[in-house]
Amino acid sequence: MSTPRAVGYLRRDISGEHQPWHETGIRSVASRAGYTLCKTVALTCTADDPISQLIDTVRRSGAEAVIVPTLEHVGGEVPQRLLREVTEVIPVDNPHQSIARWPLAALLAPPDRDHLPDSDTANPKPRR
């Protein structure tokens, strides 16, 4: 089984002279989080709709995550349209605070018994 893929993303105008360090951080976090980093997208503030360009790269690469130096690189908070494309966005400056598509509490919550399928329809008996 192959490892999940990630795309790095940074804004050159925000990284400035720290861009090489930010790119190293992106590679490091990808490796520690178990992702194969397939590409790092580096754009400027003059780019036409940079988040759309990032989403296009995510779609083409089949990435499940985006890794950024800080959330400032995606505008301060993660755009919902980006979270519809990836499972999580991981900031290098605080990788334990990744922003997931689904909140962890929702995944760990006990199932709502009122919305479970009937046992007869969930596991139908084979016809003989």
Secondary structure, DSSP 4 states (H G I P E B T S, - for coil): -PPPEEEEEEEHHHHGGGHHHHHHHHHHHHHHTT-EEEEEEEE-TTSSSHHHHHHHHHHHHT-SEEEESSGGGGTSS--HHHHTT-SEEEETT-GGG-EESS-HHHHHSPP-GGGSPPHHHHSPPPP-
